[in-house]
Each structure stands twice: as C-alpha cells, then as structure tokens.
Amino acid sequence: MDCENKDSELRKFGSSRTSSASSSLRRRSLSLSLSLPKHLNDDDDENESVSEAGDIGDRELQSNRYSGSGRLRLIGENAPEHGVVVPISEDTMLGSNAMSSVTPVSPIKLISQPDHKKNDEKTEVPWVLEYTSCLLFLAVFGILGVLLRYGLQKLFGPGIVGATSDHSYMYLDLPSNMVGSFLMGWFGVVFKEDISRISSQLAIGLSTGFLGSLTTFSGWNQKMLELSVEGQWVFVVLGYLLGLFLVAYSIIFGIETAKGANWLYRRANMDSSNSGTDCHWRVDSCKRHLIVILFLLLILASLWGMSIGLEVNEFSSGSPKAQLWLACIVGPFGVWIRWFLARLNGRGLGKSGLLKWVPFGTLIANVSAACIMAAIATLKKAVNTETCDTVASSIQFGLLGCLSTVSTFIAEFHAMRGSKYPWRAYVYALCTMLISFVLGTLIYSVPVWVENFN
C-alpha cells in the first residue's frame, strides 16, 4: 500500500515538473521573441512582405526548396547556422534526472517531421532542373505576353476601336496594362498559391513572365515623354494620374472577382473531398520536370523558329509585323533580367536592410528600361532610317517592354496601400514615375528640343 502511494506521488510530482517545464519553455520562448533584433519585428516583417508582394525572383525557388516538403529546416538541426537558439528549460532536465522511475522527458520538437524523411530526400528535385524549367516558363509566357500586348494595341488603337492613340493621354499600352493588372489579381494574388501547389515554376511563369510582359511601364513613360515634347503637359499629368488610377482599380477588381469565383468553386465542391485532386498533376519529381522542360523547349523552339522565319520575310518592308517578330525574339531576355533583378525586392539597402519596404528590384527594372527606351527613341530621331527604326522599335517593344512591368508594380502598390503605412504606396509610385520622367526628359526631350528633331 505504501508502495502504491509512493508511486502515485512520484507520478504527480513528475507530471507537475513536466507541466512547469513546458510553461517555463513557453515563457522563455515568448521572452526570446520579444528580445529579437529590430529587423525581426512586426513592422519590419510587414515592410518586407509589401516589398515582396509582386515578385522576389529566384529567391522564390530557394524558399520552396525548404518549405516544399512540408518541413522547415530553419528551426531544429540548422538553427545554429541562422543564429537562432531554441531554449531548453532547465526544469525539463531536472525533472528527467530527479527519479529513475519516471519516463525521461525527451527534447521538445517545435516542428514535427515526417518519418519518411528518406523518401522526401529521394524525390527532391535538383536546382538545375528547377531553374531550367523556370527560365523556359518565363521565356514562353514572355513571348505570349508580347503577342497579346501587340494585339490589344491594334484592337483598341486608331485602326479598330480608336480608344487609344499616340497623341492622347489614353496611350496605346493602357488596355494591356489594365488587363494585365486585372489578371494579376487572379493569378498573382488570389490563385497563386493554388497554382504553386501544382508547379512553382508555372506560377512564376504566369505572374512574372506572362503578366509582366503583357504590361509595360517603359512604354507608358515614353508616351508621356512624347506628349511633353509636343507641349501637351495637361495630357502628361492626366496620362500618369489616369493610368495609375485605372491599373490600381483593375487589380482591385481582379482580386474581388477572383475571390468571388473561388468562393463559388469551394461552395460547389464543399461536399466532395478534393484533397488529392492536384497530386496527380503536381510537378514534384525529376521525371515530371524533365517532361515539362522538353515540352517547353519544343514550344519555345517553335515560337522562336516562327518569329525568325517571319522576321526574315518582313524585315525589308519595315512594317509593324517585322517589329513584332523581332520583339518576340528579344523579349525573353528582358523577362530573364527582370526576374533576376526581382531578387532585390525585400532586401533593403546595405547590411542593415534600410528601406526594406521599397521594391528596389522592380524600381531598377522600370527606371532602367524607361531610360534605355528614351535613349533608343533619341537614336531613332537622330538616325532616321527604316532599318534603324525597325530594330530600335523591336528592342523597345520586346526587350524593354518585357524588362519593365506594371502588373508587378501595381501589386506592390496595392500591398502598400493595405499596410499600416498606406502613404508609402504613393511615395513609391511617385518616385518611380518622377525619376523615370526626369531622366527621360534629359535623355530624350532635351536633345529633341535642342536639335529640333521632327
């Protein structure tokens, strides 16, 4: 009887020690989170998130390699590498050594890992395949974005609908910027996570490749520069304000309609279990990546082969179609450059990460493309030959049109407007447009005024 009482007392004592150990661990974990450095606070996390709302380049593939298998490697075995120390309660150790009859308390695992770790490692895809498929997705969708932008220019331009023109604040690229911003709300905000479950590379190709190439900031800025050269300053102000207003509400309309469609879809399928519907199509193995790469190589070779063949026939004529086919050839290079620049988003300046809320990758891509486009426009005015006009216009429409983007820019603008500091959205938009216009004026407008180019 005495032995039974002693055993019960020991069990109560052990359970109380274990509960106190867990409570102590919770207290220490809370104190650890409160004592983290300034760059890990909530405000800093929000600054980083709004800057990364549109695109983070190849960093997205690197982050998926750590979270794609359902395991976080930051806390646990790799914690010391990142300077994060997980506190272990001293009470836990004391409680485990206090008596031999009580089961020792095992180290607490904050993140559970599946038992089939070896199976996960076997199915891990090499980074070379991921990068290759991503580059191919960007190239193929970039060419499709160029083709659709050209079609929207012709549809809403003076030839058919007549809603846009080169001599109005309703510039030629406004419809494509609005359509791309609307679709960004669908595929770049609401459904991006669902698409990423099938293939992260497909999600990047749709948002960065297709929508980024469908929209163009450099073309928008260049039209405003041309209006300023003509003295249409009212049209310049209206072009910037109306253009920003329309694309900003286009992404809002896209997000709201996508949420409605998503709600209707889930409501219609709430009774059916769809937990494994996307597993069959998920690109999560080397074999499937190789199949996707071969398929994309065939499409890209077909698109480039068709563009080269048509360009050879149309180049001597100097027609807009000749400019289009050459633009399709050089367009993917602009997408690739913009994608690599996007890795600067959310990083800030210097080691301290100053101004993390500014998407420097998107800012550099848009401003540099606008400046290069202005320089090429000045070259076209100075040389004034048919061959120069064809090549220069193709580079402007293809390479620089794909290097700059409005869809990513407006996604970042929208995220900033919804943050705790909405004024940052307008500062970011004003800096992007003002820097591009001022530098473009020095590169394009001033030489045109001085040399009196027609």
C-alpha positions in Angstrom: 0.0 0.0 0.0 2.8 2.3 0.9 4.5 1.5 -2.4 1.4 2.4 -4.4 1.1 5.7 -2.6 4.7 6.4 -3.3 4.3 5.6 -7.0 1.2 7.9 -7.2 3.1 10.7 -5.5 6.0 10.2 -7.9 3.7 10.3 -10.9 2.1 13.5 -9.6 5.4 15.0 -8.9 6.7 14.1 -12.4 3.7 15.5 -14.2 3.9 18.7 -12.2 7.6 19.1 -13.1 6.8 18.4 -16.8 4.0 21.0 -16.8 6.2 23.5 -15.1 8.9 22.8 -17.6 6.6 23.3 -20.5 5.2 26.5 -19.1 8.8 27.7 -18.4 9.6 26.9 -22.0 6.7 28.9 -23.2 7.7 31.8 -21.1 11.3 31.7 -22.4 10.1 31.3 -26.0 8.0 34.4 -25.5 10.8 36.3 -24.0 13.0 35.2 -26.9 10.5 36.6 -29.4 10.2 39.8 -27.5 14.0 40.2 -27.4 14.6 39.6 -31.1 16.5 42.3 -33.1 14.7 45.2 -34.6 14.9 43.8 -38.1 12.7 40.8 -37.0 9.9 42.9 -35.5 6.3 43.0 -36.9 6.8 46.3 -38.7 9.9 45.0 -40.4 8.1 41.9 -41.5 5.4 44.0 -43.0 8.0 46.1 -44.8 9.5 43.0 -46.3 6.2 41.5 -47.2 4.8 44.5 -49.1 8.1 44.8 -51.0 7.9 41.1 -52.0 4.2 41.2 -52.9 4.8 41.2 -56.6 8.0 39.2 -57.2 11.1 38.0 -55.4 12.9 36.4 -58.4 14.9 33.2 -58.0 14.6 33.5 -54.2 11.1 32.0 -54.5 12.6 28.8 -55.8 15.1 28.7 -53.0 12.4 29.2 -50.4 10.3 26.5 -51.9 13.2 24.0 -51.5 12.9 24.5 -47.8 9.2 24.5 -47.4 8.0 22.4 -50.3 8.4 19.1 -48.5 6.4 20.3 -45.5 9.4 20.7 -43.3 11.0 23.9 -42.0 14.8 23.5 -41.7 15.4 26.8 -40.0 14.4 25.7 -36.6 16.0 22.4 -35.4 19.0 20.9 -37.0 20.0 24.1 -38.8 19.1 26.6 -36.1 22.7 27.5 -35.1 23.5 28.4 -38.7 21.0 31.2 -38.6 21.8 32.4 -35.2 18.5 31.2 -33.7 18.8 29.4 -30.4 15.8 27.3 -29.2 15.6 27.5 -25.4 15.5 24.2 -23.4 14.1 24.5 -20.0 16.4 23.6 -17.1 13.3 22.2 -15.3 13.0 19.6 -18.0 16.5 18.3 -17.4 16.0 18.4 -13.6 12.7 16.6 -13.9 14.2 13.9 -16.1 17.0 13.3 -13.7 15.1 13.6 -10.4 13.9 10.0 -10.4 14.6 7.0 -12.4 11.1 5.6 -12.3 9.7 8.4 -14.3 10.0 8.3 -18.0 12.6 10.8 -19.2 11.3 13.9 -20.9 12.6 13.9 -24.5 13.8 17.1 -26.1 10.8 19.2 -27.4 10.4 19.3 -31.1 8.8 22.6 -32.2 8.3 21.3 -35.7 7.2 17.8 -36.4 8.9 16.0 -39.3 7.5 13.0 -41.1 9.0 9.6 -40.6 9.6 9.1 -44.3 12.4 11.6 -44.5 14.4 9.3 -46.8 11.5 9.2 -49.3 11.4 13.0 -49.3 15.1 13.3 -50.0 14.8 10.8 -52.9 12.1 12.9 -54.6 13.9 16.2 -54.1 14.4 17.9 -57.5 17.9 19.3 -58.3 18.1 23.0 -58.5 19.3 22.9 -62.1 16.0 21.4 -63.3 14.0 23.9 -61.3 16.0 26.9 -62.7 15.8 25.5 -66.2 12.1 24.9 -66.2 11.6 28.3 -64.6 13.6 30.1 -67.3 11.7 28.2 -70.0 8.4 29.1 -68.5 9.4 32.8 -68.3 10.5 32.8 -72.0 7.4 31.1 -73.4 5.0 33.1 -71.3 7.0 36.3 -72.1 6.5 35.8 -75.8 2.8 35.2 -75.3 2.6 38.4 -73.3 4.3 40.3 -76.1 1.9 38.9 -78.7 -1.2 39.7 -76.6 0.1 43.3 -75.9 0.5 43.8 -79.6 -3.0 42.5 -80.2 -4.5 44.8 -77.6 -2.7 47.8 -79.1 -4.2 47.0 -82.5 -7.6 46.3 -81.2 -8.1 49.5 -79.1 -5.8 51.7 -81.3 -6.9 54.0 -84.1 -7.3 51.2 -86.6 -10.3 49.4 -85.0 -11.8 50.8 -81.8 -10.0 54.1 -81.7 -10.0 54.3 -77.9 -6.2 54.9 -77.6 -3.6 56.8 -79.7 -0.1 58.1 -79.7 -1.3 61.7 -79.2 -3.6 61.3 -76.2 -3.4 60.6 -72.5 -5.2 57.3 -73.4 -1.9 55.8 -74.5 -1.6 52.7 -76.6 -0.4 50.4 -73.8 -3.2 51.4 -71.4 -5.6 48.5 -72.3 -2.8 45.9 -71.9 -1.7 47.4 -68.6 -5.3 47.3 -67.3 -5.9 43.7 -68.5 -2.6 42.6 -67.0 -3.3 44.2 -63.7 -6.7 42.6 -63.6 -5.3 39.2 -64.3 -2.6 39.9 -61.7 -5.3 39.9 -59.1 -6.3 36.4 -60.3 -3.1 34.6 -60.9 -0.6 36.7 -58.9 -2.6 37.2 -55.7 -5.7 35.0 -55.2 -4.9 31.8 -57.1 -1.1 32.0 -57.0 -0.8 29.7 -54.0 -3.1 27.1 -55.7 -1.1 27.2 -58.9 2.1 26.9 -56.9 0.9 23.6 -55.4 1.0 22.2 -59.0 4.2 23.9 -60.0 6.0 26.9 -58.6 7.6 27.5 -62.0 4.2 27.7 -63.6 3.1 30.3 -61.1 6.3 32.3 -61.7 5.8 32.0 -65.5 2.2 33.3 -65.3 2.8 36.2 -63.0 6.4 37.3 -63.9 6.6 36.0 -67.4 3.1 36.5 -69.0 1.6 39.3 -66.9 4.9 41.1 -66.5 5.4 41.1 -70.3 1.8 41.9 -71.1 2.2 45.1 -69.1 4.9 47.7 -69.7 6.0 50.7 -67.7 8.7 51.9 -70.2 6.1 52.2 -73.0 3.8 54.2 -70.7 6.6 56.6 -69.7 7.8 57.0 -73.3 4.4 58.1 -74.5 4.3 60.7 -71.7 7.7 62.0 -72.8 6.5 62.3 -76.4 3.5 64.3 -75.2 5.7 66.6 -73.2 7.9 67.2 -76.3 4.7 68.3 -78.2 3.8 70.6 -75.3 0.8 68.6 -74.1 1.6 69.0 -70.4 -2.0 68.6 -69.3 -2.1 65.3 -71.2 1.1 64.2 -69.4 -0.4 64.8 -66.0 -3.7 63.1 -67.0 -1.8 60.3 -68.5 0.1 59.5 -65.3 -2.8 60.1 -62.9 -5.5 58.3 -65.0 -3.1 55.5 -65.9 -2.3 54.9 -62.2 -5.9 55.1 -61.2 -7.1 52.7 -63.8 -4.5 50.0 -63.2 -4.9 50.3 -59.4 -8.6 49.7 -59.6 -8.1 47.0 -62.2 -6.1 44.8 -59.8 -8.7 45.5 -57.1 -11.5 44.4 -59.5 -9.4 41.3 -60.3 -8.9 40.4 -56.7 -12.6 40.8 -55.8 -13.8 38.8 -58.8 -11.2 36.1 -58.2 -12.4 35.8 -54.5 -15.9 35.5 -55.7 -15.0 32.8 -58.2 -13.0 31.0 -55.6 -15.9 31.2 -53.1 -18.3 29.8 -55.7 -15.9 27.0 -56.6 -15.4 25.9 -53.0 -19.2 26.2 -52.3 -19.9 23.9 -55.2 -17.3 21.4 -54.1 -17.7 21.6 -50.4 -19.3 18.2 -50.2 -16.7 16.4 -52.2 -13.2 15.7 -51.0 -10.6 17.2 -53.3 -7.6 16.6 -51.1 -5.8 14.6 -53.7 -7.0 16.2 -56.9 -3.9 18.2 -57.5 -1.4 15.5 -56.6 -1.8 13.8 -59.9 -0.7 17.0 -61.8 1.9 18.2 -59.3 5.4 18.6 -60.8 7.4 17.3 -57.9 9.8 14.8 -59.3 12.8 14.7 -61.7 10.9 12.8 -64.3 8.0 15.3 -64.4 10.4 18.2 -64.5 12.2 16.7 -67.5 8.9 16.1 -69.3 7.9 19.8 -68.7 11.3 21.0 -69.8 11.2 19.0 -73.1 7.6 20.3 -73.7 8.6 23.9 -73.1 11.7 23.5 -75.3 9.5 22.4 -78.1 7.2 25.4 -77.7 10.0 27.9 -77.3 11.8 26.5 -80.4 8.5 26.7 -82.3 7.9 30.3 -81.3 11.4 31.4 -82.0 11.6 29.5 -85.2 8.3 31.0 -86.4 9.4 34.5 -85.4 12.8 34.2 -87.1 11.2 32.9 -90.3 8.6 35.6 -90.4 11.1 38.3 -89.5 13.3 37.3 -92.5 10.3 37.8 -94.8 9.1 41.0 -93.2 12.3 42.8 -92.2 13.0 44.5 -95.5 9.5 46.0 -95.5 9.9 47.7 -92.2 6.3 47.0 -91.3 4.9 46.7 -87.7 4.8 43.0 -88.1 8.6 43.0 -88.7 9.0 44.9 -85.4 6.7 42.4 -83.7 8.6 39.2 -84.8 11.9 40.7 -83.8 10.4 41.8 -80.5 9.3 38.1 -79.8 12.9 37.0 -80.4 14.5 39.5 -77.9 11.6 39.7 -75.4 12.6 36.7 -73.2 15.9 38.3 -72.4 14.1 41.2 -70.8 11.9 38.8 -68.8 15.0 37.0 -67.5 16.8 40.2 -66.5 13.7 41.5 -64.6 13.3 38.1 -62.9 16.9 38.2 -61.6 16.5 41.9 -60.5 13.4 40.9 -58.5 15.6 39.1 -56.0 16.5 42.6 -54.7 12.9 43.1 -53.5 12.6 43.0 -49.7 16.3 43.1 -49.2 16.7 46.8 -48.5 20.0 48.8 -48.7 23.2 47.7 -47.0 23.7 45.1 -44.3 21.2 46.7 -42.1 18.4 46.4 -44.7 17.5 50.0 -44.8 14.2 50.8 -46.6 13.1 47.2 -46.9 9.6 48.4 -47.9 11.0 49.7 -51.2 11.0 47.0 -54.0 14.4 48.0 -55.4 14.4 45.2 -58.0 11.2 46.4 -59.6 12.2 50.0 -59.3 15.6 49.4 -61.0 13.9 47.4 -63.8 11.3 50.0 -64.5 13.6 53.1 -64.3 16.4 51.5 -66.3 14.0 50.3 -69.0 12.4 53.7 -69.3 15.8 55.4 -69.6 17.1 53.0 -72.2 13.9 53.3 -74.2 14.3 57.1 -74.1 17.9 56.8 -75.4 16.8 54.5 -78.2 14.0 56.9 -79.1 16.6 59.7 -79.4 18.7 57.4 -81.6 15.7 56.8 -83.9 15.2 60.6 -84.2 18.9 61.1 -85.0 19.5 58.3 -87.5 16.0 58.3 -89.0 16.3 55.3 -91.3 13.9 52.4 -91.9 16.3 49.7 -90.7 17.2 51.6 -87.5 13.5 52.3 -86.9 12.7 48.6 -87.2 15.5 47.3 -85.0 15.1 50.1 -82.4 11.3 49.7 -82.2 11.6 46.0 -81.8 14.0 46.4 -78.9 11.7 49.0 -77.3 8.6 46.8 -77.7 10.2 43.5 -76.9 13.3 43.7 -74.7 12.4 46.9 -72.8 8.7 46.2 -72.8 9.4 42.9 -71.0 12.1 44.4 -68.8 9.6 46.9 -67.3 6.3 45.9 -65.8 3.1 47.5 -64.5 1.5 44.3 -63.1 4.2 43.7 -60.5 4.5 47.4 -59.8 0.8 47.7 -59.1 0.7 44.6 -57.0 3.3 46.2 -54.8 1.4 49.4 -54.8 -1.8 47.6 -53.7 0.0 45.8 -50.9 1.5 49.1 -49.6 -2.0 50.7 -49.6 -3.3 47.9 -47.4 -0.4 48.1 -44.9 -0.1 50.2 -41.8 1.6 52.9 -43.8 -0.5 53.5 -46.9 1.4 56.7 -47.8 4.3 54.5 -48.9 2.3 53.3 -51.9 2.1 56.9 -53.2 5.7 57.7 -52.4 6.8 54.5 -54.3 4.6 55.3 -57.3 5.7 59.0 -57.3 9.4 58.1 -57.1 9.1 55.5 -59.9 7.2 57.9 -62.3 9.1 61.1 -61.3 12.6 59.6 -61.6 11.7 57.9 -65.0 10.2 61.1 -66.4 13.0 63.4 -65.2 15.7 61.1 -66.6 13.7 60.5 -69.7 13.4 64.2 -70.2 17.2 64.7 -70.0 17.8 61.7 -72.3 15.0 62.2 -74.9 13.2 65.6 -74.6 16.2 67.9 -74.2 18.0 66.5 -77.3 14.8 66.7 -79.3 14.3 70.3 -78.3 17.9 71.3 -78.8 18.4 69.6 -82.2 14.8 70.3 -83.3 14.1 66.8 -84.4 10.9 66.2 -86.3 
